[in-house]
Amino acid sequence: MQRLEVREPVPYPILVGEGVLKEVPPPAGPAALLFDEKVEGFAQEVAKALGVRHLLGLPGGEAAKSLEVYGKVLSWLAERGLPRNTTLLVVGGGTLTDLGGFVAATYLRGVAYLAFPTTTLAIVDASVGGKTGINLPEGKNLVGAFHFPQGVYAELRALRTLPLPTFKEGLVEAFKHGLIAGDEALLKVEDLTPQSPRLEAFLARAVAVKVRVTEEDPLEKGQRRLLNLGHTLGHALEAQTRHALPHGMAVAYGLLYAALLGRALGGEDLLPLVRRLLLWLSPPPLPPFAFEDLLPYLLRDKKKVSESLHWVVPLAPGRLVVRPLPEGLLREAYSAWREELKGLGLLR
């Protein structure tokens, strides 16, 4: 079992491995459990281990991160008269983690929560760092709050029930962390499976990168923006496909675009690394979107500063810049990106 500790701005433990439920301290007061219906068996196991009587299951996926579902969960808590010393346990993937964290941030102006991530994406990214939120029709993650869990408990047995594409797409975020940290070990994902002996250490290593970045900049005023590498175009693709394209696969497409921007700015050629990732991931081919199709979502991106959209651009592993870019360069890179996708057989 791998143990990490977040120290700033709110201390909490992160455990990655098998048998983590034995390490979870029982909630001091009332508790409720929100879970993805796909992992109901594991959710029941968590509830039994911690003596939780109030459980609510929801379908996972981006549809869970809506104002409607958010309101439903708040009403469910209120109907049961759960008080401010309630702890909300959140069991599921990235979307349930984002939703559950935001519910905890806002119910009665904030209650405690524990995260039990059950996908690689949720372990490496969504459960760590205190970002919570939901989507609007106008774009992804446009409503949210920083609210930090009291603990993250990643039981790796849950990963063995995942479809292989879901397992793989979460590792895109680990690959992204490898680019940010310049960590070659995190750029080697192709041999990983839910049964891999090195999976536990690999996931903990990826989580440690996010912990380091978020401790330095918990509220995303500067350095934490690096974690958005690949996400600007990725979120636009998710929105344009109405979330038919899964998040990790959208980020992989976004990393290819970011690598092209980096090369255009004089950085190293990172395209071979990202091509290898995409071929291993085998995402669904994209429709031939024009740049104008994605522009409305890009202009509403939450990473805008004043009127400028800031792009995270990798110049080399471990060397990134965050800056606005001229539209002409963005369009040229987009044309090159489409040509890359054609060459990889990933454009319809």
BALOBA-1460 file (C-alpha; in Angstrom, 3 decimals):
// residues 348
<rec num="1" residu="m" x="0.000" y="0.000" z="0.000"/>
<rec num="2" residu="q" x="1.250" y="3.471" z="-0.926"/>
<rec num="3" residu="r" x="0.674" y="6.348" z="1.506"/>
<rec num="4" residu="l" x="0.932" y="10.013" z="0.597"/>
<rec num="5" residu="e" x="0.155" y="13.061" z="2.675"/>
<rec num="6" residu="v" x="-1.159" y="16.386" z="1.447"/>
<rec num="7" residu="r" x="0.035" y="19.153" z="3.768"/>
<rec num="8" residu="e" x="-1.244" y="22.403" z="2.242"/>
<rec num="9" residu="p" x="-3.674" y="24.114" z="2.499"/>
<rec num="10" residu="v" x="-5.618" y="21.339" z="4.290"/>
<rec num="11" residu="p" x="-3.822" y="18.188" z="5.467"/>
<rec num="12" residu="y" x="-5.309" y="14.859" z="4.381"/>
<rec num="13" residu="p" x="-4.026" y="11.352" z="3.611"/>
<rec num="14" residu="i" x="-4.070" y="9.546" z="0.267"/>
<rec num="15" residu="l" x="-3.877" y="5.740" z="0.307"/>
<rec num="16" residu="v" x="-3.420" y="3.693" z="-2.856"/>
<rec num="17" residu="g" x="-3.473" y="-0.085" z="-2.777"/>
<rec num="18" residu="e" x="-5.485" y="-3.110" z="-1.702"/>
<rec num="19" residu="g" x="-7.254" y="-3.334" z="1.638"/>
<rec num="20" residu="v" x="-7.456" y="0.435" z="2.153"/>
<rec num="21" residu="l" x="-10.882" y="0.250" z="3.838"/>
<rec num="22" residu="k" x="-9.189" y="-1.083" z="6.966"/>
<rec num="23" residu="e" x="-7.348" y="2.240" z="7.200"/>
<rec num="24" residu="v" x="-10.381" y="4.556" z="7.018"/>
<rec num="25" residu="p" x="-11.335" y="6.141" z="10.352"/>
<rec num="26" residu="p" x="-15.113" y="5.933" z="10.960"/>
<rec num="27" residu="p" x="-16.906" y="9.290" z="10.543"/>
<rec num="28" residu="a" x="-17.328" y="11.060" z="13.883"/>
<rec num="29" residu="g" x="-20.931" y="12.097" z="13.169"/>
<rec num="30" residu="p" x="-23.707" y="11.187" z="10.709"/>
<rec num="31" residu="a" x="-22.654" y="9.948" z="7.284"/>
<rec num="32" residu="a" x="-24.163" y="9.619" z="3.814"/>
<rec num="33" residu="l" x="-22.778" y="7.811" z="0.799"/>
<rec num="34" residu="l" x="-23.074" y="8.894" z="-2.836"/>
<rec num="35" residu="f" x="-22.030" y="6.273" z="-5.376"/>
<rec num="36" residu="d" x="-21.879" y="5.414" z="-9.052"/>
<rec num="37" residu="e" x="-24.380" y="2.634" z="-9.775"/>
<rec num="38" residu="k" x="-21.685" y="0.733" z="-11.693"/>
<rec num="39" residu="v" x="-19.790" y="0.123" z="-8.459"/>
<rec num="40" residu="e" x="-22.726" y="-0.569" z="-6.166"/>
<rec num="41" residu="g" x="-21.101" y="-3.717" z="-4.791"/>
<rec num="42" residu="f" x="-18.009" y="-1.836" z="-3.655"/>
<rec num="43" residu="a" x="-20.168" y="1.037" z="-2.349"/>
<rec num="44" residu="q" x="-22.085" y="-1.437" z="-0.167"/>
<rec num="45" residu="e" x="-18.749" y="-2.751" z="1.083"/>
<rec num="46" residu="v" x="-17.696" y="0.787" z="2.060"/>
<rec num="47" residu="a" x="-21.052" y="1.452" z="3.724"/>
<rec num="48" residu="k" x="-20.864" y="-1.754" z="5.757"/>
<rec num="49" residu="a" x="-17.262" y="-1.134" z="6.824"/>
<rec num="50" residu="l" x="-18.064" y="2.385" z="8.043"/>
<rec num="51" residu="g" x="-21.616" y="1.906" z="9.288"/>
<rec num="52" residu="v" x="-23.323" y="4.214" z="6.769"/>
<rec num="53" residu="r" x="-27.128" y="3.895" z="6.458"/>
<rec num="54" residu="h" x="-27.943" y="6.654" z="3.939"/>
<rec num="55" residu="l" x="-26.953" y="5.666" z="0.377"/>
<rec num="56" residu="l" x="-27.790" y="7.244" z="-2.980"/>
<rec num="57" residu="g" x="-26.768" y="5.681" z="-6.284"/>
<rec num="58" residu="l" x="-26.552" y="7.643" z="-9.529"/>
<rec num="59" residu="p" x="-25.605" y="6.854" z="-13.105"/>
<rec num="60" residu="g" x="-22.040" y="7.997" z="-13.715"/>
<rec num="61" residu="g" x="-20.741" y="9.929" z="-16.693"/>
<rec num="62" residu="e" x="-20.818" y="13.621" z="-17.504"/>
<rec num="63" residu="a" x="-24.619" y="13.699" z="-17.269"/>
<rec num="64" residu="a" x="-24.194" y="13.411" z="-13.493"/>
<rec num="65" residu="k" x="-22.404" y="16.755" z="-13.418"/>
<rec num="66" residu="s" x="-25.533" y="18.811" z="-14.108"/>
<rec num="67" residu="l" x="-27.514" y="21.402" z="-12.156"/>
<rec num="68" residu="e" x="-30.446" y="18.985" z="-12.118"/>
<rec num="69" residu="v" x="-28.542" y="16.097" z="-10.540"/>
<rec num="70" residu="y" x="-26.718" y="18.456" z="-8.174"/>
<rec num="71" residu="g" x="-30.081" y="19.755" z="-6.920"/>
<rec num="72" residu="k" x="-31.390" y="16.209" z="-6.564"/>
<rec num="73" residu="v" x="-28.498" y="15.218" z="-4.290"/>
<rec num="74" residu="l" x="-28.839" y="18.355" z="-2.159"/>
<rec num="75" residu="s" x="-32.561" y="17.677" z="-1.699"/>
<rec num="76" residu="w" x="-31.854" y="14.049" z="-0.816"/>
<rec num="77" residu="l" x="-29.517" y="15.175" z="1.977"/>
<rec num="78" residu="a" x="-31.952" y="17.818" z="3.202"/>
<rec num="79" residu="e" x="-34.929" y="15.438" z="3.205"/>
<rec num="80" residu="r" x="-33.044" y="13.236" z="5.636"/>
<rec num="81" residu="g" x="-32.302" y="16.176" z="7.894"/>
<rec num="82" residu="l" x="-28.578" y="15.497" z="7.776"/>
<rec num="83" residu="p" x="-26.779" y="18.156" z="9.866"/>
<rec num="84" residu="r" x="-23.627" y="20.166" z="9.341"/>
<rec num="85" residu="n" x="-21.394" y="17.582" z="11.062"/>
<rec num="86" residu="t" x="-22.306" y="15.058" z="8.364"/>
<rec num="87" residu="t" x="-19.534" y="13.393" z="6.369"/>
<rec num="88" residu="l" x="-20.314" y="12.637" z="2.729"/>
<rec num="89" residu="l" x="-18.592" y="9.565" z="1.319"/>
<rec num="90" residu="v" x="-18.183" y="9.630" z="-2.474"/>
<rec num="91" residu="v" x="-17.590" y="6.324" z="-4.272"/>
<rec num="92" residu="g" x="-17.047" y="6.342" z="-8.023"/>
<rec num="93" residu="g" x="-15.119" y="7.777" z="-10.933"/>
<rec num="94" residu="g" x="-14.160" y="11.307" z="-11.848"/>
<rec num="95" residu="t" x="-17.643" y="12.649" z="-12.532"/>
<rec num="96" residu="l" x="-19.094" y="11.398" z="-9.236"/>
<rec num="97" residu="t" x="-16.009" y="12.709" z="-7.434"/>
<rec num="98" residu="d" x="-16.451" y="16.174" z="-8.965"/>
<rec num="99" residu="l" x="-20.175" y="16.213" z="-8.225"/>
<rec num="100" residu="g" x="-19.901" y="14.787" z="-4.717"/>
<rec num="101" residu="g" x="-17.147" y="17.183" z="-3.754"/>
<rec num="102" residu="f" x="-19.226" y="20.140" z="-4.935"/>
<rec num="103" residu="v" x="-22.262" y="18.883" z="-3.025"/>
<rec num="104" residu="a" x="-20.084" y="18.659" z="0.094"/>
<rec num="105" residu="a" x="-18.711" y="22.152" z="-0.547"/>
<rec num="106" residu="t" x="-22.164" y="23.719" z="-0.688"/>
<rec num="107" residu="y" x="-24.580" y="21.677" z="1.436"/>
<rec num="108" residu="l" x="-25.158" y="23.715" z="4.614"/>
<rec num="109" residu="r" x="-22.255" y="25.896" z="3.404"/>
<rec num="110" residu="g" x="-19.850" y="22.990" z="3.562"/>
<rec num="111" residu="v" x="-19.591" y="19.525" z="5.094"/>
<rec num="112" residu="a" x="-16.703" y="17.062" z="5.289"/>
<rec num="113" residu="y" x="-16.223" y="14.409" z="2.641"/>
<rec num="114" residu="l" x="-14.103" y="11.367" z="1.902"/>
<rec num="115" residu="a" x="-13.256" y="10.212" z="-1.625"/>
<rec num="116" residu="f" x="-13.169" y="6.555" z="-2.676"/>
<rec num="117" residu="p" x="-12.051" y="6.767" z="-6.336"/>
<rec num="118" residu="t" x="-12.806" y="3.665" z="-8.390"/>
<rec num="119" residu="t" x="-11.220" y="4.569" z="-11.748"/>
<rec num="120" residu="t" x="-7.667" y="5.394" z="-12.778"/>
<rec num="121" residu="l" x="-8.870" y="8.866" z="-13.797"/>
<rec num="122" residu="a" x="-10.372" y="9.561" z="-10.385"/>
<rec num="123" residu="i" x="-7.324" y="8.220" z="-8.537"/>
<rec num="124" residu="v" x="-4.746" y="10.187" z="-10.488"/>
<rec num="125" residu="d" x="-6.683" y="13.390" z="-10.973"/>
<rec num="126" residu="a" x="-10.244" y="14.065" z="-9.816"/>
<rec num="127" residu="s" x="-9.988" y="12.965" z="-6.184"/>
<rec num="128" residu="v" x="-6.839" y="14.962" z="-5.386"/>
<rec num="129" residu="g" x="-6.425" y="18.704" z="-5.055"/>
<rec num="130" residu="g" x="-9.805" y="19.957" z="-3.906"/>
<rec num="131" residu="k" x="-11.302" y="20.970" z="-7.254"/>
<rec num="132" residu="t" x="-15.011" y="20.189" z="-7.347"/>
<rec num="133" residu="g" x="-17.668" y="21.191" z="-9.827"/>
<rec num="134" residu="i" x="-20.377" y="20.594" z="-12.373"/>
<rec num="135" residu="n" x="-20.986" y="21.488" z="-16.003"/>
<rec num="136" residu="l" x="-23.272" y="23.949" z="-17.736"/>
<rec num="137" residu="p" x="-24.647" y="23.565" z="-21.261"/>
<rec num="138" residu="e" x="-22.203" y="26.338" z="-22.206"/>
<rec num="139" residu="g" x="-19.121" y="24.430" z="-21.112"/>
<rec num="140" residu="k" x="-17.393" y="22.032" z="-18.753"/>
<rec num="141" residu="n" x="-16.646" y="22.734" z="-15.083"/>
<rec num="142" residu="l" x="-17.972" y="26.293" z="-15.235"/>
<rec num="143" residu="v" x="-19.506" y="25.986" z="-11.740"/>
<rec num="144" residu="g" x="-17.495" y="24.748" z="-8.799"/>
<rec num="145" residu="a" x="-15.549" y="25.386" z="-5.627"/>
<rec num="146" residu="f" x="-12.284" y="24.458" z="-3.985"/>
<rec num="147" residu="h" x="-13.189" y="22.050" z="-1.181"/>
<rec num="148" residu="f" x="-10.648" y="19.588" z="0.145"/>
<rec num="149" residu="p" x="-11.460" y="16.024" z="1.234"/>
<rec num="150" residu="q" x="-10.549" y="14.647" z="4.644"/>
<rec num="151" residu="g" x="-9.019" y="11.635" z="2.963"/>
<rec num="152" residu="v" x="-8.672" y="9.793" z="-0.359"/>
<rec num="153" residu="y" x="-8.829" y="5.992" z="-0.271"/>
<rec num="154" residu="a" x="-8.105" y="4.284" z="-3.594"/>
<rec num="155" residu="e" x="-8.925" y="0.568" z="-3.457"/>
<rec num="156" residu="l" x="-7.207" y="-0.976" z="-6.473"/>
<rec num="157" residu="r" x="-9.448" y="-4.049" z="-6.476"/>
<rec num="158" residu="a" x="-12.140" y="-1.787" z="-7.939"/>
<rec num="159" residu="l" x="-10.033" y="-1.207" z="-11.060"/>
<rec num="160" residu="r" x="-10.342" y="-4.867" z="-12.062"/>
<rec num="161" residu="t" x="-14.019" y="-4.352" z="-12.890"/>
<rec num="162" residu="l" x="-13.328" y="-1.514" z="-15.349"/>
<rec num="163" residu="p" x="-13.673" y="-1.889" z="-19.110"/>
<rec num="164" residu="l" x="-10.162" y="-1.691" z="-20.582"/>
<rec num="165" residu="p" x="-10.783" y="1.631" z="-22.444"/>
<rec num="166" residu="t" x="-11.908" y="3.228" z="-19.143"/>
<rec num="167" residu="f" x="-8.823" y="1.904" z="-17.377"/>
<rec num="168" residu="k" x="-6.587" y="3.278" z="-20.127"/>
<rec num="169" residu="e" x="-8.103" y="6.735" z="-20.417"/>
<rec num="170" residu="g" x="-7.326" y="7.563" z="-16.801"/>
<rec num="171" residu="l" x="-3.658" y="6.860" z="-17.445"/>
<rec num="172" residu="v" x="-3.619" y="9.776" z="-19.908"/>
<rec num="173" residu="e" x="-3.662" y="12.048" z="-16.853"/>
<rec num="174" residu="a" x="-0.685" y="10.143" z="-15.429"/>
<rec num="175" residu="f" x="1.136" y="10.597" z="-18.756"/>
<rec num="176" residu="k" x="0.305" y="14.317" z="-18.536"/>
<rec num="177" residu="h" x="1.842" y="14.415" z="-15.067"/>
<rec num="178" residu="g" x="4.962" y="12.818" z="-16.545"/>
<rec num="179" residu="l" x="5.243" y="15.639" z="-19.088"/>
<rec num="180" residu="i" x="4.757" y="18.253" z="-16.373"/>
<rec num="181" residu="a" x="7.327" y="16.749" z="-14.003"/>
<rec num="182" residu="g" x="9.748" y="15.496" z="-16.642"/>
<rec num="183" residu="d" x="9.305" y="12.004" z="-15.173"/>
<rec num="184" residu="e" x="10.113" y="9.380" z="-17.804"/>
<rec num="185" residu="a" x="8.582" y="6.567" z="-15.749"/>
<rec num="186" residu="l" x="5.139" y="8.185" z="-16.045"/>
<rec num="187" residu="l" x="5.469" y="8.427" z="-19.833"/>
<rec num="188" residu="k" x="5.518" y="4.607" z="-20.083"/>
<rec num="189" residu="v" x="1.924" y="3.482" z="-19.770"/>
<rec num="190" residu="e" x="1.612" y="0.947" z="-22.568"/>
<rec num="191" residu="d" x="2.348" y="-2.164" z="-20.518"/>
<rec num="192" residu="l" x="0.001" y="-1.334" z="-17.651"/>
<rec num="193" residu="t" x="-3.092" y="-3.427" z="-16.911"/>
<rec num="194" residu="p" x="-5.296" y="-3.665" z="-13.805"/>
<rec num="195" residu="q" x="-3.206" y="-6.705" z="-12.791"/>
<rec num="196" residu="s" x="0.242" y="-5.110" z="-13.334"/>
<rec num="197" residu="p" x="2.576" y="-5.534" z="-10.336"/>
<rec num="198" residu="r" x="3.884" y="-1.988" z="-10.844"/>
<rec num="199" residu="l" x="0.445" y="-0.349" z="-11.072"/>
<rec num="200" residu="e" x="0.224" y="0.623" z="-7.386"/>
<rec num="201" residu="a" x="3.602" y="2.370" z="-7.368"/>
<rec num="202" residu="f" x="2.926" y="3.953" z="-10.765"/>
<rec num="203" residu="l" x="-0.391" y="5.475" z="-9.670"/>
<rec num="204" residu="a" x="1.108" y="6.755" z="-6.430"/>
<rec num="205" residu="r" x="3.962" y="8.336" z="-8.383"/>
<rec num="206" residu="a" x="1.470" y="10.103" z="-10.658"/>
<rec num="207" residu="v" x="-0.585" y="11.281" z="-7.681"/>
<rec num="208" residu="a" x="2.583" y="12.624" z="-6.032"/>
<rec num="209" residu="v" x="3.128" y="14.978" z="-8.974"/>
<rec num="210" residu="k" x="-0.326" y="16.476" z="-8.532"/>
<rec num="211" residu="v" x="0.188" y="16.732" z="-4.781"/>
<rec num="212" residu="r" x="3.440" y="18.692" z="-5.261"/>
<rec num="213" residu="v" x="1.872" y="21.095" z="-7.748"/>
<rec num="214" residu="t" x="-1.310" y="21.694" z="-5.778"/>
<rec num="215" residu="e" x="0.544" y="22.216" z="-2.496"/>
<rec num="216" residu="e" x="2.518" y="25.025" z="-4.135"/>
<rec num="217" residu="d" x="-0.589" y="26.623" z="-5.661"/>
<rec num="218" residu="p" x="-3.784" y="25.230" z="-4.091"/>
<rec num="219" residu="l" x="-6.195" y="27.785" z="-5.614"/>
<rec num="220" residu="e" x="-4.746" y="27.828" z="-9.149"/>
<rec num="221" residu="k" x="-3.257" y="31.323" z="-9.162"/>
<rec num="222" residu="g" x="-0.129" y="30.282" z="-11.033"/>
<rec num="223" residu="q" x="1.771" y="26.984" z="-11.114"/>
<rec num="224" residu="r" x="-1.312" y="24.781" z="-10.777"/>
<rec num="225" residu="r" x="-2.428" y="25.892" z="-14.242"/>
<rec num="226" residu="l" x="0.170" y="23.461" z="-15.610"/>
<rec num="227" residu="l" x="-2.228" y="20.645" z="-14.695"/>
<rec num="228" residu="n" x="-4.527" y="21.921" z="-17.440"/>
<rec num="229" residu="l" x="-2.072" y="20.692" z="-20.084"/>
<rec num="230" residu="g" x="-4.140" y="19.215" z="-22.929"/>
<rec num="231" residu="h" x="-7.417" y="20.257" z="-21.316"/>
<rec num="232" residu="t" x="-8.245" y="23.457" z="-23.206"/>
<rec num="233" residu="l" x="-8.836" y="21.761" z="-26.537"/>
<rec num="234" residu="g" x="-9.861" y="18.553" z="-24.746"/>
<rec num="235" residu="h" x="-12.760" y="20.218" z="-22.920"/>
<rec num="236" residu="a" x="-13.895" y="21.858" z="-26.156"/>
<rec num="237" residu="l" x="-13.950" y="18.441" z="-27.860"/>
<rec num="238" residu="e" x="-15.966" y="16.989" z="-24.990"/>
<rec num="239" residu="a" x="-18.499" y="19.789" z="-25.223"/>
<rec num="240" residu="q" x="-18.719" y="19.656" z="-29.017"/>
<rec num="241" residu="t" x="-19.362" y="15.887" z="-28.914"/>
<rec num="242" residu="r" x="-21.865" y="16.394" z="-26.067"/>
<rec num="243" residu="h" x="-19.581" y="14.281" z="-23.890"/>
<rec num="244" residu="a" x="-19.717" y="11.257" z="-26.169"/>
<rec num="245" residu="l" x="-15.915" y="11.528" z="-26.179"/>
<rec num="246" residu="p" x="-14.617" y="10.420" z="-22.737"/>
<rec num="247" residu="h" x="-12.509" y="12.889" z="-20.791"/>
<rec num="248" residu="g" x="-9.196" y="11.026" z="-20.885"/>
<rec num="249" residu="m" x="-9.413" y="10.470" z="-24.609"/>
<rec num="250" residu="a" x="-10.274" y="14.128" z="-25.175"/>
<rec num="251" residu="v" x="-7.220" y="15.122" z="-23.137"/>
<rec num="252" residu="a" x="-5.036" y="12.813" z="-25.245"/>
<rec num="253" residu="y" x="-6.232" y="14.628" z="-28.373"/>
<rec num="254" residu="g" x="-5.539" y="17.887" z="-26.553"/>
<rec num="255" residu="l" x="-2.000" y="16.774" z="-25.718"/>
<rec num="256" residu="l" x="-1.326" y="16.197" z="-29.405"/>
<rec num="257" residu="y" x="-2.434" y="19.752" z="-30.135"/>
<rec num="258" residu="a" x="-0.340" y="21.098" z="-27.244"/>
<rec num="259" residu="a" x="2.722" y="19.268" z="-28.589"/>
<rec num="260" residu="l" x="2.210" y="20.969" z="-31.948"/>
<rec num="261" residu="l" x="2.011" y="24.357" z="-30.219"/>
<rec num="262" residu="g" x="5.206" y="23.567" z="-28.329"/>
<rec num="263" residu="r" x="7.041" y="22.669" z="-31.529"/>
<rec num="264" residu="a" x="5.800" y="25.877" z="-33.165"/>
<rec num="265" residu="l" x="7.264" y="27.854" z="-30.246"/>
<rec num="266" residu="g" x="10.677" y="26.245" z="-30.697"/>
<rec num="267" residu="g" x="10.357" y="23.439" z="-28.167"/>
<rec num="268" residu="e" x="11.346" y="19.793" z="-28.485"/>
<rec num="269" residu="d" x="9.377" y="17.579" z="-30.822"/>
<rec num="270" residu="l" x="7.107" y="15.694" z="-28.411"/>
<rec num="271" residu="l" x="4.888" y="14.337" z="-31.175"/>
<rec num="272" residu="p" x="6.414" y="10.817" z="-31.212"/>
<rec num="273" residu="l" x="5.594" y="10.429" z="-27.490"/>
<rec num="274" residu="v" x="1.993" y="11.566" z="-27.921"/>
<rec num="275" residu="r" x="1.463" y="9.564" z="-31.117"/>
<rec num="276" residu="r" x="2.545" y="6.451" z="-29.225"/>
<rec num="277" residu="l" x="0.080" y="7.279" z="-26.457"/>
<rec num="278" residu="l" x="-2.790" y="7.743" z="-28.926"/>
<rec num="279" residu="l" x="-2.057" y="4.521" z="-30.791"/>
<rec num="280" residu="w" x="-2.075" y="2.604" z="-27.492"/>
<rec num="281" residu="l" x="-5.214" y="4.364" z="-26.299"/>
<rec num="282" residu="s" x="-7.072" y="3.822" z="-29.585"/>
<rec num="283" residu="p" x="-9.689" y="6.550" z="-28.994"/>
<rec num="284" residu="p" x="-12.767" y="6.857" z="-31.209"/>
<rec num="285" residu="p" x="-11.979" y="8.797" z="-34.399"/>
<rec num="286" residu="l" x="-13.136" y="12.401" z="-34.366"/>
<rec num="287" residu="p" x="-15.538" y="14.048" z="-36.789"/>
<rec num="288" residu="p" x="-13.775" y="16.630" z="-38.990"/>
<rec num="289" residu="f" x="-14.598" y="19.615" z="-36.787"/>
<rec num="290" residu="a" x="-13.588" y="23.013" z="-38.097"/>
<rec num="291" residu="f" x="-11.733" y="25.376" z="-35.770"/>
<rec num="292" residu="e" x="-14.882" y="27.545" z="-35.721"/>
<rec num="293" residu="d" x="-16.881" y="24.606" z="-34.335"/>
<rec num="294" residu="l" x="-14.728" y="24.569" z="-31.209"/>
<rec num="295" residu="l" x="-14.110" y="28.305" z="-30.885"/>
<rec num="296" residu="p" x="-17.250" y="29.106" z="-28.825"/>
<rec num="297" residu="y" x="-16.196" y="26.557" z="-26.184"/>
<rec num="298" residu="l" x="-12.609" y="27.783" z="-26.204"/>
<rec num="299" residu="l" x="-13.789" y="31.352" z="-25.616"/>
<rec num="300" residu="r" x="-15.779" y="30.239" z="-22.572"/>
<rec num="301" residu="d" x="-12.928" y="28.200" z="-21.119"/>
<rec num="302" residu="k" x="-12.522" y="28.724" z="-17.370"/>
<rec num="303" residu="k" x="-8.770" y="29.311" z="-17.817"/>
<rec num="304" residu="k" x="-9.343" y="32.696" z="-19.428"/>
<rec num="305" residu="v" x="-7.605" y="35.636" z="-17.759"/>
<rec num="306" residu="s" x="-9.401" y="38.905" z="-18.555"/>
<rec num="307" residu="e" x="-10.093" y="38.525" z="-22.278"/>
<rec num="308" residu="s" x="-7.149" y="36.228" z="-23.063"/>
<rec num="309" residu="l" x="-7.240" y="32.451" z="-23.236"/>
<rec num="310" residu="h" x="-4.052" y="31.066" z="-21.720"/>
<rec num="311" residu="w" x="-2.618" y="27.879" z="-23.210"/>
<rec num="312" residu="v" x="-0.386" y="25.405" z="-21.397"/>
<rec num="313" residu="v" x="2.386" y="24.605" z="-23.853"/>
<rec num="314" residu="p" x="5.030" y="21.882" z="-23.343"/>
<rec num="315" residu="l" x="8.468" y="22.876" z="-24.649"/>
<rec num="316" residu="a" x="10.100" y="19.729" z="-23.250"/>
<rec num="317" residu="p" x="9.294" y="17.224" z="-20.496"/>
<rec num="318" residu="g" x="9.480" y="19.245" z="-17.298"/>
<rec num="319" residu="r" x="9.526" y="22.601" z="-19.129"/>
<rec num="320" residu="l" x="6.159" y="24.224" z="-19.838"/>
<rec num="321" residu="v" x="4.893" y="27.743" z="-20.346"/>
<rec num="322" residu="v" x="1.440" y="29.253" z="-19.831"/>
<rec num="323" residu="r" x="0.647" y="32.152" z="-22.113"/>
<rec num="324" residu="p" x="-1.874" y="33.581" z="-24.577"/>
<rec num="325" residu="l" x="-1.177" y="32.743" z="-28.220"/>
<rec num="326" residu="p" x="-2.115" y="34.570" z="-31.432"/>
<rec num="327" residu="e" x="-5.113" y="33.202" z="-33.275"/>
<rec num="328" residu="g" x="-3.079" y="32.679" z="-36.438"/>
<rec num="329" residu="l" x="-0.737" y="30.285" z="-34.618"/>
<rec num="330" residu="l" x="-3.687" y="28.443" z="-33.086"/>
<rec num="331" residu="r" x="-5.293" y="27.973" z="-36.493"/>
<rec num="332" residu="e" x="-2.042" y="26.772" z="-38.094"/>
<rec num="333" residu="a" x="-1.542" y="24.264" z="-35.291"/>
<rec num="334" residu="y" x="-5.146" y="23.132" z="-35.659"/>
<rec num="335" residu="s" x="-4.626" y="22.411" z="-39.364"/>
<rec num="336" residu="a" x="-1.461" y="20.463" z="-38.529"/>
<rec num="337" residu="w" x="-3.361" y="18.624" z="-35.768"/>
<rec num="338" residu="r" x="-6.007" y="17.470" z="-38.239"/>
<rec num="339" residu="e" x="-3.305" y="16.226" z="-40.587"/>
<rec num="340" residu="e" x="-1.732" y="14.293" z="-37.706"/>
<rec num="341" residu="l" x="-5.096" y="12.697" z="-36.918"/>
<rec num="342" residu="k" x="-5.580" y="11.711" z="-40.544"/>
<rec num="343" residu="g" x="-2.163" y="10.044" z="-40.540"/>
<rec num="344" residu="l" x="-3.073" y="8.110" z="-37.389"/>
<rec num="345" residu="g" x="-6.454" y="7.061" z="-38.752"/>
<rec num="346" residu="l" x="-8.230" y="9.080" z="-36.058"/>
<rec num="347" residu="l" x="-10.216" y="11.484" z="-38.202"/>
<rec num="348" residu="r" x="-13.447" y="10.334" z="-39.807"/>
